[in-house]
Amino acid sequence: MKQQFQLHQDPGRISLLISRYFDATATEAEEAELRRALANTTLSSPEIDSARAVMGFYAASRRRQCRRSGSLHLRAAAAAIAVAAVCGVALLAHFDSIDNRCIAYIGGKPTTDTDRVLAMMQTDLSTIADASQSLHDDIDSQLSSIAAALSLK
């Protein structure tokens, strides 16, 4: 505690911290130390008084900005909720009016036969799965060849 008191009364240390603060080379710890020193010191000089004024203004503007941004966040959240609610209602109204009918184009002609469309999809997915397995086997074979060639060296 006594060391803190002496720090706040040490004009050389306070001057160094003020200089670093205005040169933008002070660390966060040094800036916090300077704030404590300025708040607790009985020393007065033009340099100390100007640092107090600047840091006090900075602290006051941060408090004001935090209050402003808090209400701004609240307003933005309320607006977002309102927009989401309107969009939700509009989408529900739109989907209720749509005829839930599946139409697929096979050979350029529209088809509404669900069983035929599903059979075609299953055939296509089976073809894709076979191609994927073939590709997997080719890659596995090539990697095995590379591994064998590297182990020979």
N, C-alpha and C positions, 0 to 999 in steps of 0.2 A: 504494500500500500504506500509506504514511504517512497519507494522507487517511482511509482506512478506520480506522486505529488512532485517529486524532483524533476521528472520529465516535463511536466506541465509548466514548470518554472524555468526550464533550460532554454534560454532564447536562441542558442546556437542550434539545438536540435529542432526546435520549432521552425526556425528560419530555413534549415535544410529541407524539412518536410514541405514547407510552403513552396520552396524553389522547385522541388521535384514534382509537386502537385501541378504547378503552373506550366512546367516543362512537359507534362504528361508522361513522366517517367516513374511516378510513384506506384508502388505495388498496392494491391487492395489493403494489405495489412498496414502499410505506411499511411494510406489515406484514412483508414479507420483510426490509427494512432493520432493523426493530425486533427481529426474531428474531435476526439477526446481531449486532446491538448488544448485546442481552441475553446472548447466548452468549459474547461476547468481552470484555465490559466488566469492569473490576475495581471499578467503582463499586457502592455499596450504599446503599439507602435503603428505607424501607417501601414506597414506590411501585414502585421497581424490583423489589424482592423479590416483591411481590404480582403484578406483571406476569409475572415469571419463573414463578411458581407456576401462574398461570392458563394461560399459553401452554404450559408444560411439560405440564400436565394435558391440554390440548387436543391436543397432539401425541401424547401417550401414548394417549388415547382414540381418536384417528384410527387409530393403528397397530393397536390392539386391534380396532377396528371393521372395518378392512380384512381382518384375519385371519379374523374371524367371517364377514364377507360372502363371502370367498373360499370357505370351507367350505360356506356356505349355497348359493352358486351351484353348487358341485360336487354337493351333495345334490339340488338342484332339477333339475339336468341329468340326474342318474341316475334320478330319479323320472320325468321326462318321457320318457326313453328306455324305461323299463320300461312306462309307460302306452302309448306308441306301439307297442311290441312286442306287448303284449296285444291292443290294438285291431286291429293288422294280422293277427294270428293269427285273431281272432274274425271279421274280415271275410272272410278267405280261406275259413274254414270255412263261413261263411254263403253265399258266392257259389258254392262247390262244390256246395252242396245245392240251388241254384236251377235250375229247368228253363229253359234259355235259349230261350224261345219268345216271339215278338213278338205282342202282342195290341193291336189298334187298334179304336177304336169309331167306326164310320161310321154316321151316322143313328141312333145309340143302340144299334146292334147290334155285338157283338164280331166282329172279323174277324182271322183268323190268316194270311191269304194275303199273303205278303211282297210279291209283285209288285204286287198291288192297292194296298197301303199305300204303297209307293215311288212308284207312278204318281200317287197322290193328293198325296203330298208334293211331287213335282216340279211338278205343276200349281199347287199353292198357292205354292210358291217363285217360280214364273214370274209369277204374279199379283202377288206382293209386289214383284218386281223391276220390273215394268211400272209399278206405282203409284209406286215410288221414283223411277223415271226421269221420270215425269210431274211429280212434285213438284219434282224438281231443275230441270226445264225451266221450271216456273212461277216458282220462286225466281230463276232466272237472268234471266228476262224482267223480273221486277219490279225487280231490282237494276239492270238496264240502263236501265229507265225512270227510276229515281231518279237514276242517274248522268247521264243526258241532261238531266233537269230541273235538276240542280245546275250543270251546265256552261253552261246558258243564262243563269243569273243573274250 
